[in-house]
Amino acid sequence: MCQYCAEHGDGKKWYLNMENYTRKLLDDVPSHDREIIMNDHMVYLKENRWPLSKHTRRMLLSSFGSKVAGKGVYERFMEKWHLGQVVSNAEATDILAVAGDEVPLMECLCRKMKGQHDQRTCFGLSLFGDLIETNLKEGQFKVVSKDEAKAIMDDFEREHGWYHSV
């Protein structure tokens, strides 16, 4: 069992434990760091630029450092700042089952950073979904039903071989 499942999984995978989609877990992150991370993501999605916050500077330095000192530098940065967990399509479907009736669908930050714009491939689950709906302009995301989300995820896997991350 991985560290996160042991700490937050309540005997199962952490991403299937509903407690992990509540404000309680987000509140465990120091408020200053939480504010920086969420603000950075919202600014990037809205304005297509990264603000030069502590988070962004560390991201850029670790990316540069990985070219000079090896990829371990970047991996250590990502362990601290990136909260993604790669999951199978079946696991993503299980996660969707515990989500609300509708979920926002938006551009993927990772793809956007690679220059692949206008690809709505990310679903905003939990508190991040609330931030999307309150911070982004209409047209930057759309709200879809769980059934639509499931069909979209199936298409991603079948047609592109894409994986999911939560």
Protein Blocks (a to p, Z undefined) as FASTA:
>chain_A
ZZklmmmnnopafklmmklmcfklmmmpcfklmmmmmmmmmmmmmnopacdbfklmmmmm
mmmmmmmnopklmmmmmmmmmccdcddfklmmmmmmmmcfbdcddddfklmmnopghiaf
bdcehjllmmmmmmpcehjaccddfklmmmmmmmmmmmnopacdZZ
